[in-house]
Amino acid sequence: MKKLTTFLILLFVINLADAQKVTVSESTEVIEKISRQGMSTVIALDNKKIEKAWEKQLKSYGKVDYSKGVYTVAVANIPSVSSSPCVITSVVKNTGKGTMVWWAIDMGKQHVSKNTSSAYSAAEKILYEFAIQAYRDDKNEQIEEAEKAVATAVKAQEKKVKEGQDIVKDVENNKQEKINLEQKLKENGEKLVQLQKDIEQNKKDQATAAENVEKVRKALELKKAELGAIGK
C-alpha cells in the first residue's frame, strides 16, 4: 500500500512538471564587484542536479574553471552565438522559485544582449533548451521511479494472490484430510467391533481346544491302560 501511495505521488509530481513553463529573460549579475549583462532562467528543480548538468553543458564549449560560485570558460566556442571564441561567465544559485541559471557571454567587443539580436536569440535558445531538457530528464527519472513503484506494487499484489491461492489450497487439503480422518475413524471403529468379536470367538475357540485336549488325553490314558492289560 505504501508503494502504491508513492506511485500516486510520483504521478502527481509528473503532472506538476507538465505545468512548468520555461522563460529566459535578460538580467544582470554582480561578479567580482562588476555588474555584467546576461540572461537567466529559473528551473524548479534540485540545485545540485542543475549545477551538474549545466557544468556539463559549459564543458561542451571549452575548459571550465570554477571559483567562488562562478563558472568561467575563458575560451568558449559557441558557433550559433559567435563565429569567434568568446568568454562565458555563469552562476547557478537557489532562489525562492527554484534554481536560477545565469550566464553572460563576452564576444570581445560587446556582451550578448538584446542589442545583439541574433547572438542573443541563439544564446537564449541554448538556455531555453537546457531548461527544457532538464525538465525532461527529471521527468524521465520520475517515470523510472514510478515504473519501479508499479513493478513493486504488482509484485506485492501477485504475492498476495499467490498467498490467497495457497490458503484456498490448504483449506481444500484440510477438508480432504478431515474426510480421510473421519473415514479412518469409521474404519477403526468397525475394526474395533470386529476385534472385540474376534476376542469373544477366540475365548470360545480356546475353550473348545481345551475340551479337545482333555478328550485326547483321556483317550491316551485309555490306550495306555489297554496296553497294560494285555496278557493279564
Secondary structure, DSSP 8 states (H G I E B T S, - for coil): -HHHHHHHHHHHHHHHHHT-----EEEEEEETTEEEEEEEEEE-S-HHHHHHHHHHHHHTTS--EEETTEEEEEEE--TTT-SS-EEEEEEEEEETTEEEEEEEEE-SSSB-STTSHHHHHHHHHHHHHHHHHHHHHHHHHHHHHHHHHHHHHHHHHHHHHHHHHHHHHHHHHHHHHHHHHHHHHHHHHHHHHHHHHHHHHHHHHHHHHHHHHHHHHHHHHHHHHHHHHTT-
